[in-house]
Amino acid sequence: MQVNINKDVNLLEFGEKLEHLAETDVKKCYQCGKCTAGCPLNYLMDISPSQVIRFCQMGMKEKVLNSRTIWYCIFCDTCSTRCPQGVDIKGVMDALRRMANQQRIKPKADVRALEKSFASSIYSFGRVYEPGVVAGFNLLSKKLLHDVILFPLLLVKRKICLMPHWVRLAEVRKVMKRARKIERGKQ
Amino acid sequence: MNYAYYPGCSLESTSPDFHLSTLALIDFLDLGIEEIPDWTCCGASAIHPDNKLMSVALPALTLDAANKENKDIMVQCPACFAHLRESQHAIKQADQMSNDITEVIGKKVDASLKIKHFSEILVHEYGLDKLKEKRVKSLEGLSIASYYGCVIVRPKKLMEYDDPENPMLMDQLIEATGAKSVNWPFKTKCCGAGNSISRTDVVLDLTYEILRLAKQNGAEAISVLCPLCHINLDLRQKAIEKRYKEKFNLPIFYYTQLLGLSFGLDPKKLALDRLFVSPFPLLRNKGLL
């Protein structure tokens, strides 16, 4: 793969911010490729997990933040567990996702729609109301009929909560609002 | 034992079979474990990729609720388990994040309590020998693949559960029922987890391999300890079979259901009728019903 390093090198600032957010030292990576070999989602990624770490070492922020890879990671932690150098690759993916969200980079998978729907369910009820999460996801991702066929099956097996539970709503909302405010202040 | 039970949102809705079979074991073994009153959502895997502080602050509300009862926490869902532990770990660090959690919650939350998975409590505190003594019906003749998924074993330092590549804790519980626990390579391979809704095709790819490897290694059923693994392997098994044109018909049990069966508990009480892949033909065939 040919990459132009000169164009987006911003090594110090990006590297320091990333290592602070991910609480790990990406400089330790020596490219053995174990993370990529064990990654269950590697077959769908545009750049492999070990390449993400290499681009991070090189300060190539735009390259990693605009990759599909960071949206496909499912945080199974196989990579970090097997890394012989103790690099927390999952932590890096997580931090890159937060950076991409902060910079309002358009997600390359529907996973962000699910996260939004999930968070609004917690904010509305204090606990997650699963039928609401799926409905919210379907609306946000414009896949209106997704998994609709499962509802009658779940109903027959009594595996669905028909009504949400409202629990400690004032406290949950306070926590979510304050956390948003503090994290926004750090950016 | 001084535990309070944190079921989490999944056990309350899409996984009542896990919840009911857990309650049946608590009752039968007389463990005296009750649900934490007014527990709230742990935030699951939806919050941390967006807001780290919120992801460690939300579970702190539950730590606080358990502290009020003077109890340690017993949990079944591995994702809840991980997020409660993450929060506990973050509070214990003397750094900015810990201070931020205090500010968000409005007080310093005491994080010195124990957080344990029910399977650990059964093996390490109740004891395998005592479980075997309680057995009235051996599940001999049944071959089970123990499938752990990712979150309960990784990261090892945080979860302190078992070996991340070849855990044996659930296998020991399976052996305690009299069933045979098969040796197979995909115990901690990811099932696709939360992608179940957002990328169903990915989940079907990953779970296909899990079902195939389990069957290839002689399993007649799979035992799980995670509600999401269960949904992906049980509820979506028909879709996996359709996509890959291969029949599996592998019942997916929660480990609590298998233990309950060995104690002679009523299959209805263990919610066996709520599994999508019916376990009844297999159990009848083995003379276990």
Interface residues (C-beta under 8 A of the other chain):
Chain A: L21 P40 L41 L44 Y72 I74 F75 C76 D77 T78 S80 T81 D94 R97 R98 N101 A109 D110 V111 A113 L114 E115 F118 A119 I122 G126 R127 V128 Y129 E130 V133 V134 F137 S141 H146 D147 L150 L153 L154 K157 R158 K159 I160 C161 H165 V167 R168 E171 V172 K174 V175 M176 R178 A179 R180 I182 E183
Chain B: C9 S10 E12 S13 T14 S15 P16 D17 D38 W39 T40 C41 G43 A44 S45 A46 I47 H48 P49 D50 N51 K52 L53 M54 A57 L58 A60 L61 D100 E103 V104 I105 G106 C150 V151 R154 P155 K156 P164 E165 T188 K189 C190 G192 A193 G194 N195 I197 S198 R199 T200 V202 L206 L235 R274 F276
